[in-house]
Amino acid sequence: MRRPLIPLPSWLPVDGYILALVGTVGLAALLPARGPAATVADGASTGAVALLFFLYGARLSTREAMDGLRHWRLHLTVLACTFVAFPLLGLAARGLVPYVLPPALYTGLLFLCLVPSTVQSSIAFTSIARGNVAAAICAGSFSSIVGIVITPLLAALVLDGDGSGFSSDSLVSIVCQLLLPFLAGQLLRRWIGGFLTRNKKVLGYVDRGSILLVVYSAFSTGMVQGIWHQISPLRLLCLVGVEAVLLAAMLTCTSYGSKKLGFSRGDRIAITFAGSKKSLAAGLPMASVLFGAQAGLAVLPLMLFHQMQLMVCAVLSKRYAAQADADADADRGAGTEAGSDADASDVEAGVRMKADAGGEGEAAGGEGTRSAAAVAVSGPRG
């Protein structure tokens, strides 16, 4: 394994894909697509979104998803955090407009709160933290499936009056570009599932390349329209602060809430990571469909939140793992001490038993001697 050119602290993970996204934004800023090139980029972006959701549907095992329904309390808890608690906090942040956040950034923040939970990173962090990995897999998968329908409906409900450009036509676009390809993938999974499994690594590059294309198209449109001149560095700094508070609130809600609901430690870890995270892979294509030309600013809060959640959850998962190791060591120590006490008790009990047996033997021997002496004195009876 090759080492990175610039070593980074273990507690500060920088996702290479995030760096690729930042580079794509920089490319769109320096060389935005204009004129015919913009038309080509737009069409390619639309096709990439449809391909992404087709692959999502083709990869998802229906049997695994149905098996996961057995843990319905955990999944309902994650869905409530993702599609109820998050949107409520997003609506509460409306009071920050326009003093802290401009309307355009607030719309992106509110959209962030509507996006489904992530799958891959939730599984990875749950595994590191010694949590219930199977529950994290099912919870993330259910959130992604439900989000294909719930996210557009919530967007229609809460974004209609925010100047986001969202309309009923967006629902038609959602059905055509997201839902139909997803269902087509599910129907064809029987025939192409094996091929996708064998070429998982190559198709992973297709996924990421498609998202990079969506980002380039969205940010190019923003550059051409000059929307980036509307956002100052101070406003971006305020956005980072608001998102930090949002992440802290959801981590607290999922951690302590799951404990109050009586979940086991492994389940609480899965709920904490799956219920407090948002999917960049699902959110970017949805934003391109929902917001069109305004997608550039709409996805900026999601991109910032994604990197923030990776950094914070990486530290948190290592703390969970360290705590689990400490608890395991304490249990082993208690077991060893209990075993030593038991051995000492057994030895002591054995000594007492031997002493008692010896005493009883001596007493019996004494009584036998006295009886023989009596016989000798009195003589044998005829």
Buried (B, 14 or more C-beta within 10 A) or exposed (E): EEEEEEEEEEEEBBBEBBEBBEEBBEBBEEEBBEEEEBEEBBEBBBEBBBBBBBBBBBBBEEEEBEEBEEBEEBBEBBBBBBBEBBBEBBEEBBEBBEEBBBBBBBBBBBBBBBBBBBBEBBBBBBBBBBBBBBBBBBBBBBBBBBBBBBBBEBBBEBBEEBEBBBEEEBBEBBBEBBBBBBBBBBEBBEEBBEEBEEEEEEBEEBBBEBBBBBBBBBBBBBBBBEBBEBBEEEBBEBBEEBBBEBBEBBBEBBBEBBEEEEBEBBBBBBBBBBBBBBBBBBBBBBBBBBBBBBBBBBBBBBBBBBBBBBBBBBEBBBEBBEEBEEEEEEEEEEEEEEEEEEEEEEEEEEEEEEEEEEEEEEEEEEEEEEEEEEEEEEEEEE
